[in-house]
Amino acid sequence: MRNLGRIAALGALIAVAIGSSGSALAADKVRQAIDKVNQAWLAAYAAHDSAKVASLYAPDASVFPPNMDRANGRDAIRKIWQGFMDAGATNVSLHTIDVNAAGSVAIESGEVALDVPGKDGKLGHWTGKYVVVWKRSKGGWQLYRDIWNDNPARGRAVTPASRPRARLACRRACAREPRRRRPCA
């Protein structure tokens, strides 16, 4: 009787191990597929091919660039990336931190770095973070929602009061809610 209990427990343990290794393998396959599309994105960007970059997005995709309006659809996304290319943004690199998938949707977060010309024309290094929602279609994984923003400068805290547009919005919010303390108050 004891052996039967041990055999059942061992069988349950094996089933759990097989099930979790199967989901781990599926997660690895999603990560590999997303890494492959990211490499194609980087190659297209390096070749200044904004049409190819945009083709990697779903037809109903949106991007949310920092300090810019949302861009909906491939043509608007192509224009966003063409603008970055025309502005001289180069040496783009992506570092995926994690990918979580469920069914036909995956969420990737990571770090981005690139070089951009400053007002003096010299290249400066920019770093930021991003989140991409991916959608699986018949053709594979496509970017569906793409948002990124910059990291705060090292050694200095960035508050809403340190940015003019955010400072104005913060002051307006303080005027509406005078009892709430805000960094810009």
C-alpha positions as a Markdown table, in Angstrom:
| # | Residue | x | y | z |
|---|---|---|---|---|
| 1 | Met | 0.0 | 0.0 | 0.0 |
| 2 | Arg | 2.8 | 2.4 | 0.9 |
| 3 | Asn | 4.5 | 1.6 | -2.4 |
| 4 | Leu | 1.3 | 2.4 | -4.3 |
| 5 | Gly | 1.2 | 5.9 | -2.6 |
| 6 | Arg | 4.8 | 6.5 | -3.4 |
| 7 | Ile | 4.3 | 5.5 | -7.0 |
| 8 | Ala | 1.3 | 7.8 | -7.3 |
| 9 | Ala | 3.3 | 10.7 | -5.8 |
| 10 | Leu | 6.2 | 10.0 | -8.1 |
| 11 | Gly | 3.8 | 9.9 | -11.1 |
| 12 | Ala | 2.3 | 13.2 | -10.1 |
| 13 | Leu | 5.8 | 14.8 | -9.7 |
| 14 | Ile | 6.8 | 13.5 | -13.2 |
| 15 | Ala | 3.5 | 14.9 | -14.7 |
| 16 | Val | 4.2 | 18.3 | -13.1 |
| 17 | Ala | 7.8 | 18.3 | -14.3 |
| 18 | Ile | 6.8 | 17.4 | -17.9 |
| 19 | Gly | 4.0 | 20.0 | -17.9 |
| 20 | Ser | 6.3 | 22.8 | -16.6 |
| 21 | Ser | 9.1 | 21.9 | -19.0 |
| 22 | Gly | 6.5 | 22.0 | -21.8 |
| 23 | Ser | 5.4 | 25.5 | -20.9 |
| 24 | Ala | 9.1 | 26.5 | -20.5 |
| 25 | Leu | 9.8 | 25.2 | -23.9 |
| 26 | Ala | 6.8 | 27.1 | -25.3 |
| 27 | Ala | 8.0 | 30.3 | -23.6 |
| 28 | Asp | 11.5 | 29.8 | -25.0 |
| 29 | Lys | 10.0 | 29.4 | -28.5 |
| 30 | Val | 8.1 | 32.7 | -28.1 |
| 31 | Arg | 11.2 | 34.4 | -26.9 |
| 32 | Gln | 13.3 | 33.1 | -29.8 |
| 33 | Ala | 10.6 | 34.2 | -32.3 |
| 34 | Ile | 10.5 | 37.7 | -30.8 |
| 35 | Asp | 14.3 | 37.9 | -30.7 |
| 36 | Lys | 14.3 | 37.0 | -34.4 |
| 37 | Val | 11.8 | 39.8 | -35.3 |
| 38 | Asn | 13.8 | 42.2 | -33.1 |
| 39 | Gln | 16.9 | 41.3 | -35.1 |
| 40 | Ala | 15.0 | 41.9 | -38.4 |
| 41 | Trp | 13.8 | 45.3 | -36.9 |
| 42 | Leu | 17.4 | 46.3 | -36.0 |
| 43 | Ala | 18.7 | 45.3 | -39.5 |
| 44 | Ala | 15.9 | 47.2 | -41.3 |
| 45 | Tyr | 16.5 | 50.3 | -39.1 |
| 46 | Ala | 20.3 | 50.1 | -39.7 |
| 47 | Ala | 19.6 | 49.9 | -43.5 |
| 48 | His | 17.3 | 53.0 | -43.2 |
| 49 | Asp | 14.4 | 51.0 | -44.5 |
| 50 | Ser | 11.4 | 52.5 | -42.6 |
| 51 | Ala | 9.0 | 50.5 | -44.8 |
| 52 | Lys | 10.6 | 47.2 | -43.7 |
| 53 | Val | 10.5 | 48.4 | -40.1 |
| 54 | Ala | 6.8 | 49.2 | -40.4 |
| 55 | Ser | 6.1 | 45.9 | -42.0 |
| 56 | Leu | 7.1 | 44.1 | -38.8 |
| 57 | Tyr | 4.2 | 45.8 | -37.0 |
| 58 | Ala | 0.6 | 44.4 | -37.1 |
| 59 | Pro | -1.6 | 46.4 | -39.6 |
| 60 | Asp | -3.6 | 47.8 | -36.6 |
| 61 | Ala | -0.5 | 48.5 | -34.5 |
| 62 | Ser | 0.3 | 51.7 | -32.6 |
| 63 | Val | 3.5 | 53.2 | -31.3 |
| 64 | Phe | 3.8 | 55.7 | -28.5 |
| 65 | Pro | 7.0 | 57.7 | -28.9 |
| 66 | Pro | 8.2 | 60.0 | -26.1 |
| 67 | Asn | 6.8 | 63.5 | -26.2 |
| 68 | Met | 4.9 | 62.8 | -29.5 |
| 69 | Asp | 1.4 | 61.8 | -30.5 |
| 70 | Arg | 0.4 | 58.2 | -30.8 |
| 71 | Ala | 1.0 | 56.8 | -34.3 |
| 72 | Asn | -1.7 | 54.3 | -35.5 |
| 73 | Gly | -1.2 | 52.0 | -38.4 |
| 74 | Arg | 1.8 | 51.0 | -40.5 |
| 75 | Asp | 2.0 | 54.2 | -42.6 |
| 76 | Ala | 2.1 | 56.4 | -39.5 |
| 77 | Ile | 4.6 | 54.1 | -37.8 |
| 78 | Arg | 6.8 | 54.2 | -41.0 |
| 79 | Lys | 6.8 | 58.0 | -40.8 |
| 80 | Ile | 7.8 | 57.9 | -37.1 |
| 81 | Trp | 10.8 | 55.7 | -37.8 |
| 82 | Gln | 11.7 | 57.6 | -40.9 |
| 83 | Gly | 11.8 | 60.7 | -38.8 |
| 84 | Phe | 14.2 | 59.1 | -36.3 |
| 85 | Met | 16.4 | 58.0 | -39.2 |
| 86 | Asp | 16.3 | 61.4 | -40.8 |
| 87 | Ala | 17.2 | 63.0 | -37.5 |
| 88 | Gly | 20.4 | 60.9 | -37.4 |
| 89 | Ala | 19.5 | 58.4 | -34.7 |
| 90 | Thr | 21.9 | 55.5 | -35.2 |
| 91 | Asn | 23.5 | 52.5 | -33.5 |
| 92 | Val | 20.2 | 51.3 | -32.0 |
| 93 | Ser | 20.5 | 48.3 | -29.7 |
| 94 | Leu | 17.8 | 46.4 | -27.8 |
| 95 | His | 18.2 | 44.2 | -24.7 |
| 96 | Thr | 15.2 | 42.1 | -23.9 |
| 97 | Ile | 14.8 | 41.7 | -20.2 |
| 98 | Asp | 11.7 | 39.5 | -20.2 |
| 99 | Val | 9.0 | 38.0 | -22.3 |
| 100 | Asn | 5.7 | 36.8 | -21.0 |
| 101 | Ala | 3.3 | 35.0 | -23.3 |
| 102 | Ala | -0.3 | 33.8 | -23.1 |
| 103 | Gly | -2.0 | 32.4 | -26.2 |
| 104 | Ser | -1.6 | 34.8 | -29.1 |
| 105 | Val | -0.3 | 37.7 | -27.0 |
| 106 | Ala | 3.1 | 38.3 | -25.5 |
| 107 | Ile | 4.6 | 41.2 | -23.6 |
| 108 | Glu | 8.3 | 42.1 | -23.8 |
| 109 | Ser | 10.1 | 44.6 | -21.7 |
| 110 | Gly | 13.7 | 45.7 | -22.2 |
| 111 | Glu | 16.3 | 48.4 | -22.5 |
| 112 | Val | 17.1 | 50.4 | -25.6 |
| 113 | Ala | 20.2 | 52.5 | -26.5 |
| 114 | Leu | 21.0 | 54.6 | -29.5 |
| 115 | Asp | 23.2 | 57.5 | -30.5 |
| 116 | Val | 21.6 | 60.8 | -31.5 |
| 117 | Pro | 23.2 | 64.1 | -32.7 |
| 118 | Gly | 23.0 | 67.0 | -30.3 |
| 119 | Lys | 22.6 | 70.6 | -31.1 |
| 120 | Asp | 26.3 | 70.8 | -31.7 |
| 121 | Gly | 26.1 | 67.9 | -34.2 |
| 122 | Lys | 28.1 | 65.6 | -32.0 |
| 123 | Leu | 26.6 | 62.2 | -31.3 |
| 124 | Gly | 25.3 | 61.7 | -27.8 |
| 125 | His | 24.3 | 58.4 | -26.2 |
| 126 | Trp | 20.7 | 57.9 | -25.2 |
| 127 | Thr | 19.3 | 55.1 | -23.1 |
| 128 | Gly | 15.8 | 54.1 | -22.3 |
| 129 | Lys | 13.3 | 51.4 | -21.6 |
| 130 | Tyr | 10.5 | 49.9 | -23.6 |
| 131 | Val | 7.4 | 47.6 | -23.5 |
| 132 | Val | 6.1 | 45.9 | -26.6 |
| 133 | Val | 2.8 | 44.0 | -26.8 |
| 134 | Trp | 3.2 | 41.4 | -29.5 |
| 135 | Lys | 0.4 | 39.7 | -31.4 |
| 136 | Arg | 0.7 | 36.4 | -33.1 |
| 137 | Ser | -0.8 | 36.3 | -36.6 |
| 138 | Lys | -0.7 | 33.8 | -39.4 |
| 139 | Gly | 2.7 | 35.1 | -40.4 |
| 140 | Gly | 4.2 | 34.9 | -36.9 |
| 141 | Trp | 4.7 | 37.4 | -34.1 |
| 142 | Gln | 4.2 | 41.1 | -34.9 |
| 143 | Leu | 4.6 | 44.2 | -32.8 |
| 144 | Tyr | 1.2 | 45.5 | -31.8 |
| 145 | Arg | 1.8 | 48.2 | -29.1 |
| 146 | Asp | 5.2 | 49.8 | -28.8 |
| 147 | Ile | 6.1 | 52.4 | -26.1 |
| 148 | Trp | 9.4 | 53.7 | -25.0 |
| 149 | Asn | 10.9 | 56.5 | -22.9 |
| 150 | Asp | 14.2 | 57.7 | -21.7 |
| 151 | Asn | 16.0 | 56.9 | -18.5 |
| 152 | Pro | 16.7 | 59.8 | -16.1 |
| 153 | Ala | 20.1 | 61.3 | -16.3 |
| 154 | Arg | 22.5 | 59.6 | -13.9 |
| 155 | Gly | 23.0 | 61.5 | -10.7 |
| 156 | Arg | 19.9 | 63.6 | -11.0 |
| 157 | Ala | 16.4 | 62.8 | -10.0 |
| 158 | Val | 13.8 | 63.6 | -12.7 |
| 159 | Thr | 10.6 | 64.9 | -11.3 |
| 160 | Pro | 7.6 | 66.4 | -13.0 |
| 161 | Ala | 8.9 | 69.8 | -12.0 |
| 162 | Ser | 12.1 | 69.2 | -14.0 |
| 163 | Arg | 10.4 | 69.2 | -17.3 |
| 164 | Pro | 8.5 | 72.3 | -18.6 |
| 165 | Arg | 5.5 | 70.6 | -20.1 |
| 166 | Ala | 5.1 | 68.3 | -17.1 |
| 167 | Arg | 5.6 | 71.2 | -14.7 |
| 168 | Leu | 2.8 | 73.1 | -16.4 |
| 169 | Ala | 0.5 | 70.1 | -16.2 |
| 170 | Cys | 1.4 | 69.5 | -12.6 |
| 171 | Arg | 0.7 | 73.2 | -11.7 |
| 172 | Arg | -2.7 | 72.9 | -13.4 |
| 173 | Ala | -3.4 | 69.8 | -11.4 |
| 174 | Cys | -2.4 | 71.6 | -8.2 |
| 175 | Ala | -4.7 | 74.4 | -9.0 |
| 176 | Arg | -7.6 | 71.9 | -9.3 |
| 177 | Glu | -6.7 | 70.0 | -6.2 |
| 178 | Pro | -5.0 | 72.5 | -3.8 |
| 179 | Arg | -5.0 | 70.1 | -0.9 |
| 180 | Arg | -2.8 | 67.5 | -2.6 |
| 181 | Arg | 0.9 | 68.1 | -2.4 |
| 182 | Arg | 2.7 | 67.7 | -5.6 |
| 183 | Pro | 6.4 | 68.0 | -6.4 |
| 184 | Cys | 5.8 | 71.2 | -8.4 |
| 185 | Ala | 3.7 | 72.9 | -5.6 |
